[in-house]
């Protein structure tokens, strides 16, 4: 009877019915955002599943809270209305989950590294190739002084979307010098980028960074006020106010005294603090900096620059603030010319690729951040990061990289007064143009 049914189906051009819950069923295959809850906390990881003969195969990000072990290989089998997934790391089973349909997502439980866990998964939205980039005009009403995943997103963006918005100054004041947020490098955001998952890179193209008022403030009585070794005597009554001429693009001290009365400087509006949410379970002060970004205080983060940030939580959760009208290298007094800004930026999601640290580019250079507990260590981190970038993008071997950097690398000291020094290693695009790509 079975042979007759199959023959009749073939004659009529109709395929025999598939098993109701087979691995080819779109219920299981695709891109997922997997969330695991254990007694230690929550973990989120990307999960990719596809059909493979009579089962499922795929990959996943780290499923431990601290992201120590990954990526994972995944195998699965369908059992009725459920799927059983086994995650392996370094060739050893690390987790087993049993999931079932739950609306448009999946839900279930299992064990992760021998620990009981509940699990849920939702599909990662994949924008249609034909979807037009959108432009949002966002007037912020809430602000934060931490990079964290605990704040609700103010906007959901797709790769290619742009946002026109404003930032407060480092004390939480707006363009009218009214307090709108708590002092402390006050941030606008966070912005959720659809499809962004750990292991991806978020590129933020700074299309416009402009002054929004005619004044700025800068602590400028001494060099590096946090350093006990600074043998300087502050001048009583020295003002911290600067006047900004937006039409001419200039800045001067509001009360300069006789010696600095002719000091007029060209402004270069920049973003001091920009980054994504750190790994789950962490909240980092906006005045601090690290692999997530943060208070980078790099004075080349101006209009026309792009910053590449490693995604550490689903959606990336981008925030920015701490505008400076102008800042010298290192922010040696502890502040730039602190002011509010008008900003336009565009997000671009780079899937499945990450340098593991922050890098930048503009019309002239490629730049890689080194952030560590001393200038020596920060310089080493920047140099090794640029070496990794050259290997990833140009396929150079170690000897070729050494020859190139030994002759052409340049360094910027971006920050010396915050919790960790920030050094940037850079290479000219004119030099890179002379290297054959693989």
C-alpha positions as CSV (number, residue, x, y, z in Angstrom):
1,X,0.0,0.0,0.0
2,X,2.9,2.4,0.9
3,X,4.5,1.7,-2.5
4,X,1.2,2.4,-4.3
5,X,0.7,5.7,-2.4
6,X,4.2,6.9,-3.2
7,X,3.8,5.9,-6.9
8,X,0.5,7.7,-7.2
9,X,2.0,10.8,-5.6
10,X,4.9,10.8,-8.1
11,X,2.5,10.4,-11.0
12,X,0.4,13.3,-9.9
13,X,3.5,15.5,-9.2
14,X,2.8,15.7,-5.5
15,X,5.5,15.0,-2.9
16,X,4.6,12.7,-0.1
17,X,3.8,14.5,3.2
18,X,6.9,15.2,5.4
19,X,7.0,14.1,9.0
20,X,5.1,16.7,11.0
21,X,8.0,17.6,13.2
22,X,10.9,16.7,11.0
23,X,14.2,18.7,11.0
24,X,13.3,20.3,7.7
25,X,10.4,22.0,9.5
26,X,11.0,25.7,9.7
27,X,10.1,25.6,13.3
28,X,13.7,24.8,14.2
29,X,16.0,26.0,11.5
30,X,17.3,29.6,11.2
31,X,18.9,32.2,13.3
32,X,17.9,32.5,17.0
33,X,18.7,34.6,20.1
34,X,19.0,32.0,22.8
35,X,18.6,33.1,26.5
36,X,19.6,30.8,29.3
37,X,18.7,31.4,33.0
38,X,20.7,29.5,35.7
39,X,21.1,30.2,39.4
40,X,24.2,32.3,38.5
41,X,22.3,34.6,36.2
42,X,21.2,35.1,32.6
43,X,23.2,34.4,29.4
44,X,22.3,35.3,25.8
45,X,24.0,33.8,22.8
46,X,23.4,33.6,19.0
47,X,22.2,30.2,17.8
48,X,22.3,29.0,14.1
49,X,20.5,25.8,13.2
50,X,20.1,24.0,9.8
51,X,18.9,20.6,8.7
52,X,21.4,17.9,8.2
53,X,20.1,14.6,6.9
54,X,17.9,13.2,9.7
55,X,19.0,15.8,12.3
56,X,20.1,19.3,13.0
57,X,23.5,20.9,13.1
58,X,24.6,24.4,13.9
59,X,26.8,26.8,15.9
60,X,26.3,29.0,19.0
61,X,28.1,31.6,21.0
62,X,29.3,31.1,24.5
63,X,26.6,29.8,26.8
64,X,28.4,30.6,30.1
65,X,27.6,33.9,31.8
66,X,31.2,35.2,31.5
67,X,31.7,34.1,27.9
68,X,34.8,32.1,28.7
69,X,34.2,29.2,26.4
70,X,33.1,29.5,22.8
71,X,32.1,29.3,20.0
72,X,30.0,26.1,20.4
73,X,29.1,23.4,17.9
74,X,25.5,22.2,18.1
75,X,23.8,18.9,17.1
76,X,20.2,18.1,17.5
77,X,17.4,15.6,17.0
78,X,13.7,16.1,16.7
79,X,11.5,14.0,19.1
80,X,7.9,14.6,18.3
81,X,7.0,18.2,19.0
82,X,10.3,18.8,20.7
83,X,13.9,19.3,19.7
84,X,16.9,18.1,21.8
85,X,20.1,20.2,21.3
86,X,23.6,19.3,22.5
87,X,26.2,22.0,22.7
88,X,29.9,21.0,22.6
89,X,33.0,23.1,23.4
90,X,36.5,21.9,22.7
91,X,35.1,18.6,21.7
92,X,33.3,18.0,25.0
93,X,29.5,18.2,25.7
94,X,28.8,21.4,27.7
95,X,25.0,21.8,27.5
96,X,21.8,19.9,26.6
97,X,18.5,21.6,26.0
98,X,15.0,20.2,25.3
99,X,12.9,22.9,23.5
100,X,9.3,23.1,22.2
101,X,7.3,25.7,20.3
102,X,6.2,28.7,22.3
103,X,4.2,31.1,20.1
104,X,6.8,32.3,17.5
105,X,9.7,31.2,19.6
106,X,11.0,28.3,21.5
107,X,11.0,27.4,25.2
108,X,12.3,24.6,27.4
109,X,15.0,23.6,29.9
110,X,18.1,21.5,30.4
111,X,21.6,21.6,31.8
112,X,24.4,24.0,31.1
113,X,27.8,22.9,32.5
114,X,26.1,20.6,34.9
115,X,23.8,23.4,36.1
116,X,20.0,23.3,35.7
117,X,18.8,26.0,33.2
118,X,15.6,27.3,31.7
119,X,15.8,28.4,28.1
120,X,14.0,30.5,25.5
121,X,14.8,31.5,22.0
122,X,13.4,34.1,19.6
123,X,14.2,34.5,15.9
124,X,16.8,37.1,15.0
125,X,15.1,39.5,12.6
126,X,16.8,39.7,9.2
127,X,16.0,42.9,7.4
128,X,15.0,42.4,3.8
129,X,17.6,43.3,1.3
130,X,15.2,45.7,-0.3
131,X,14.4,47.5,2.9
132,X,15.3,51.2,2.6
133,X,17.5,52.7,5.4
134,X,15.5,55.0,7.7
135,X,16.4,58.3,9.3
136,X,15.1,59.0,12.8
137,X,14.8,62.4,14.4
138,X,15.1,61.6,18.1
139,X,14.6,64.2,20.8
140,X,15.9,62.5,24.0
141,X,13.9,62.8,27.2
142,X,15.8,60.3,29.4
143,X,19.5,60.0,30.0
144,X,21.9,57.7,31.8
145,X,25.4,57.8,33.3
146,X,26.3,54.2,32.8
147,X,26.8,51.8,29.9
148,X,24.5,48.9,30.8
149,X,22.0,46.4,29.4
150,X,19.5,47.2,32.1
151,X,18.1,50.3,30.5
152,X,15.2,50.0,28.0
153,X,16.2,51.0,24.4
154,X,15.0,54.4,23.2
155,X,14.9,53.3,19.6
156,X,15.1,50.1,17.6
157,X,17.3,50.4,14.5
158,X,18.2,48.3,11.5
159,X,21.6,48.2,9.9
160,X,21.8,51.2,7.6
161,X,19.5,53.4,9.7
162,X,20.6,56.9,10.8
163,X,19.7,59.0,13.8
164,X,19.7,62.7,14.3
165,X,19.8,63.6,18.0
166,X,21.4,65.7,20.7
167,X,23.6,65.1,23.7
168,X,24.0,66.9,27.0
169,X,27.3,68.1,28.3
170,X,29.3,66.1,30.9
171,X,27.3,67.8,33.7
172,X,23.9,66.9,32.3
173,X,23.1,70.3,30.9
174,X,21.5,70.9,27.5
175,X,22.0,73.7,24.9
176,X,20.1,76.1,27.1
177,X,22.3,75.3,30.1
178,X,19.4,73.6,31.8
179,X,19.9,70.3,33.7
180,X,18.2,67.5,32.0
181,X,20.2,64.5,33.4
182,X,22.5,63.5,36.2
183,X,26.1,64.9,36.0
184,X,28.7,62.4,34.9
185,X,29.4,62.2,31.2
186,X,25.6,62.0,30.6
187,X,24.6,59.6,27.8
188,X,21.9,59.7,25.1
189,X,20.6,56.2,24.4
190,X,20.7,53.2,24.4
191,X,19.9,52.4,20.8
192,X,19.0,48.8,20.0
193,X,20.3,47.4,16.7
194,X,18.2,44.6,15.3
195,X,20.2,41.4,14.7
196,X,23.3,42.5,16.6
197,X,24.7,39.6,18.7
198,X,27.9,38.9,20.6
199,X,30.7,38.2,18.1
200,X,29.4,40.9,15.7
201,X,30.8,44.3,15.1
202,X,28.8,47.6,15.2
203,X,30.1,50.3,13.0
204,X,29.0,53.8,13.9
205,X,29.5,56.4,11.1
206,X,29.6,59.9,12.6
207,X,27.9,61.9,9.8
208,X,27.6,65.2,11.8
209,X,29.0,66.3,15.2
210,X,28.2,70.0,15.7
211,X,28.1,72.5,18.6
212,X,24.6,73.3,19.9
213,X,25.5,76.4,22.1
214,X,28.0,79.2,22.4
215,X,29.7,78.2,25.7
216,X,31.9,75.5,27.1
217,X,33.5,74.7,30.5
218,X,36.9,73.1,31.1
219,X,38.7,72.5,34.4
220,X,42.0,74.2,33.7
221,X,43.6,75.3,36.9
222,X,46.2,72.5,36.9
223,X,47.5,69.7,34.8
224,X,46.1,66.3,35.7
225,X,44.2,67.1,38.9
226,X,44.1,63.4,39.9
227,X,47.8,63.1,40.0
228,X,49.4,63.7,43.4
229,X,52.7,64.4,41.7
230,X,51.5,67.5,39.8
231,X,53.5,70.3,41.6
232,X,51.3,73.1,40.4
233,X,49.7,76.0,42.3
234,X,46.1,76.9,41.1
235,X,45.5,80.6,40.5
236,X,42.7,81.9,42.7
237,X,39.6,82.9,40.8
238,X,40.8,81.4,37.5
239,X,37.7,80.9,35.3
240,X,36.8,77.6,33.6
241,X,34.4,79.2,31.0
242,X,35.1,79.4,27.2
243,X,33.2,81.3,24.6
244,X,32.4,79.5,21.4
245,X,31.8,81.3,18.1
246,X,29.9,78.7,16.0
247,X,29.8,80.9,12.9
248,X,33.6,81.3,12.8
249,X,34.4,77.9,14.4
250,X,36.5,79.4,17.1
251,X,36.9,79.2,20.9
252,X,38.5,81.6,23.4
253,X,38.6,82.0,27.1
254,X,35.7,84.0,28.5
255,X,38.1,85.8,31.0
256,X,41.6,85.2,29.6
257,X,43.6,87.8,31.4
258,X,46.3,89.8,29.6
259,X,48.6,86.9,28.7
260,X,46.0,84.7,26.9
261,X,43.8,87.5,25.5
262,X,44.9,86.7,22.0
263,X,44.5,83.0,22.3
264,X,41.9,81.9,19.7
265,X,41.6,78.2,18.8
266,X,39.8,76.4,16.0
267,X,37.1,74.1,17.4
268,X,36.9,70.4,16.5
269,X,33.6,69.1,18.0
270,X,34.1,65.5,19.1
271,X,32.3,62.8,21.1
272,X,34.1,62.0,24.3
273,X,32.1,59.0,25.5
274,X,30.6,56.4,23.1
275,X,30.1,52.6,23.4
276,X,27.9,49.6,23.7
277,X,26.6,47.7,26.7
278,X,29.3,45.6,28.4
279,X,28.7,41.9,28.9
280,X,25.6,40.8,30.8
281,X,25.6,41.5,34.5
282,X,27.9,44.5,34.2
283,X,27.2,48.3,34.4
284,X,30.1,50.6,33.7
285,X,30.2,54.3,34.6
286,X,30.2,56.6,31.6
287,X,33.5,58.1,32.8
288,X,35.2,54.7,32.5
289,X,36.4,52.9,29.4
290,X,37.2,49.4,28.2
291,X,36.5,46.9,25.5
292,X,32.9,48.2,25.2
293,X,34.1,51.7,24.5
294,X,33.0,54.4,27.0
295,X,35.0,57.5,27.9
296,X,37.5,57.1,25.0
297,X,38.2,60.9,24.8
298,X,39.9,60.4,21.4
299,X,39.9,63.8,19.7
300,X,39.6,62.3,16.2
301,X,36.0,61.1,16.9
302,X,34.7,63.9,14.8
303,X,32.3,64.2,11.8
304,X,33.5,61.8,9.1
305,X,35.0,59.2,11.5
306,X,33.8,55.7,12.0
307,X,34.1,53.7,15.2
308,X,33.9,49.9,15.2
309,X,32.7,48.4,18.4
310,X,32.6,44.8,19.4
311,X,29.0,43.7,20.2
312,X,28.8,42.3,23.7
313,X,25.0,42.0,24.3
314,X,22.1,41.4,22.0
315,X,21.1,44.6,20.2
316,X,24.5,46.2,21.0
317,X,22.7,49.0,23.0
318,X,24.7,52.0,21.7
319,X,25.0,55.1,23.9
320,X,26.9,58.4,23.4
321,X,27.6,61.7,25.0
322,X,30.3,63.9,26.7
323,X,30.7,66.4,23.8
324,X,33.9,68.5,23.6
325,X,34.2,71.6,21.4
326,X,38.0,71.0,21.5
327,X,40.4,68.8,23.4
328,X,44.2,68.3,23.4
329,X,45.8,64.9,23.3
330,X,45.4,63.0,26.6
331,X,42.7,65.3,28.1
332,X,45.5,66.3,30.5
333,X,43.5,68.6,32.8
334,X,40.7,66.0,33.2
335,X,38.3,67.8,30.8
336,X,38.0,69.1,27.3
337,X,35.9,72.1,26.4
338,X,32.8,70.4,27.7
339,X,29.6,71.3,25.8
340,X,26.4,69.9,24.3
341,X,26.2,68.6,20.7
342,X,23.9,68.0,17.8
343,X,24.8,64.6,16.3
344,X,23.9,62.5,13.3
345,X,25.1,58.9,13.1
346,X,24.5,55.8,11.0
347,X,24.7,52.2,12.2
348,X,26.1,49.3,10.2
349,X,26.1,45.8,11.5
350,X,29.0,43.5,10.5
351,X,27.8,39.9,11.2
352,X,30.1,37.3,12.6
353,X,33.3,39.4,12.6
354,X,35.0,41.1,15.5
355,X,38.5,42.3,16.2
356,X,37.8,41.9,19.9
357,X,38.8,45.5,20.5
358,X,37.8,49.0,19.3
359,X,39.1,50.4,16.0
360,X,38.4,53.5,14.0
361,X,38.9,54.9,10.5
362,X,38.6,58.3,8.8
363,X,39.6,59.6,5.4
364,X,43.3,59.4,6.3
365,X,44.0,56.6,8.8
366,X,43.1,53.2,10.3
367,X,43.4,53.3,14.1
368,X,43.2,50.7,16.8
369,X,42.6,51.4,20.5
370,X,44.7,50.0,23.3
371,X,43.1,50.4,26.8
372,X,44.9,49.0,29.9
373,X,46.2,49.9,33.4
374,X,49.3,51.7,32.2
375,X,50.6,53.6,29.2
376,X,53.1,50.8,28.5
377,X,50.3,48.1,28.5
378,X,47.9,50.4,26.5
379,X,50.6,50.9,23.9
380,X,51.2,47.1,23.7
381,X,47.5,46.5,23.3
382,X,47.1,49.1,20.6
383,X,50.1,47.6,18.7
384,X,48.9,44.0,18.9
385,X,45.4,45.1,17.9
386,X,46.7,46.8,14.8
387,X,48.8,43.7,14.0
388,X,45.6,41.6,14.3
389,X,43.8,44.0,12.1
390,X,46.5,43.8,9.4
391,X,46.4,40.0,9.5
392,X,42.6,39.9,9.3
393,X,42.2,42.5,6.5
394,X,45.4,42.1,4.5
395,X,46.6,38.5,5.3
396,X,50.1,39.7,6.2
397,X,52.4,37.4,8.1
398,X,54.2,38.4,11.3
399,X,57.4,39.4,9.6
400,X,55.5,41.5,7.0
401,X,53.6,43.2,9.9
402,X,56.8,43.9,11.8
403,X,58.4,45.5,8.8
404,X,55.3,47.7,8.1
405,X,54.7,48.8,11.7
406,X,58.4,49.3,12.4
407,X,58.6,51.8,9.6
408,X,55.2,53.5,9.5
409,X,53.1,53.1,12.7
410,X,52.1,56.3,14.6
411,X,50.7,56.6,18.1
412,X,48.2,59.0,19.7
413,X,47.8,59.3,23.4
414,X,44.1,59.7,23.7
415,X,43.5,59.6,27.4
416,X,45.7,59.7,30.5
417,X,43.5,60.9,33.4
418,X,40.6,58.5,33.4
419,X,40.7,55.1,35.2
420,X,42.7,53.5,32.4
421,X,45.0,55.1,29.8
422,X,44.0,55.0,26.2
423,X,46.6,54.8,23.4
424,X,45.8,54.6,19.7
425,X,48.1,53.0,17.1
426,X,47.4,54.1,13.5
427,X,48.5,53.6,9.9
428,X,48.1,56.0,7.0
429,X,45.7,54.8,4.3
430,X,48.3,56.1,1.8
431,X,50.7,53.5,3.2
432,X,48.1,50.8,3.2
433,X,47.3,51.6,-0.5
434,X,50.8,50.2,-1.3
435,X,50.0,46.8,0.1
436,X,48.6,44.1,-2.2
437,X,45.4,42.6,-0.8
438,X,45.2,38.8,-0.6
